[in-house]
Amino acid sequence: MYDEALDCIFKLFSLNLIKTEIEHPDPNSNFDSNSNIVYKIIDLVCKSMGLGEEQIELSVLRVLHSTVRSPTMLIRGDCLVHVVRTCYNVYLGGLNGTNQLCAKFVLT
């Protein structure tokens, strides 16, 4: 179930269907703004890393890579720190060598 959801998010980001600048959501702004919704999506993707499955880790790294490489999304502030921290944790603490290499690739 998680794999399908992560695959859909990957397709949204990799096909450049979302155009926004992502930072920490402003509590005074409208929740329905693109940047707030995308921030919540990326936050949930990063939190799904805690499930501990290697396939989900790889899917999360695919989503994060497509997010960082997207020319239509600009990631700043807390959101960028969250993405880097997630990849760094996989790189240092991952048990699967392939996932560690993918995390290193996303970090570079």
BELTAPE-V148116 format. One record per pair of residues at least 24 apart in sequence whose ideal C-beta (glycine too) atoms are under 6 Angstrom apart, sorted by the first residue. I is the first residue (numbers start at 1). J is the second residue. D is the distance in Angstrom with one decimal. If there is no record, write none. Layout:
i->I j->J d->D
i->I j->J d->D
This chain:
i->2 j->56 d->5.4
i->3 j->59 d->5.6
i->6 j->59 d->4.0
i->6 j->63 d->5.6
i->9 j->63 d->5.2
i->10 j->62 d->5.2
i->10 j->63 d->4.9
i->10 j->66 d->5.4
i->13 j->66 d->4.1
i->13 j->67 d->5.1
i->13 j->70 d->5.4
i->14 j->66 d->4.1
i->16 j->70 d->5.8
i->16 j->72 d->4.5
i->19 j->72 d->4.2
i->20 j->73 d->5.9
i->21 j->74 d->4.4
i->22 j->75 d->5.0
i->22 j->79 d->4.7
i->23 j->76 d->4.9
i->23 j->77 d->4.2
i->24 j->77 d->5.4
i->24 j->78 d->3.9
i->39 j->79 d->5.6
i->42 j->79 d->5.9
i->46 j->82 d->5.4
i->46 j->86 d->4.4
i->49 j->86 d->5.6
i->54 j->96 d->4.7
i->57 j->90 d->5.9
i->57 j->99 d->4.9
i->58 j->99 d->5.6
i->61 j->102 d->4.6
i->61 j->103 d->5.9
i->61 j->106 d->5.7
i->64 j->106 d->5.5
i->65 j->106 d->4.7
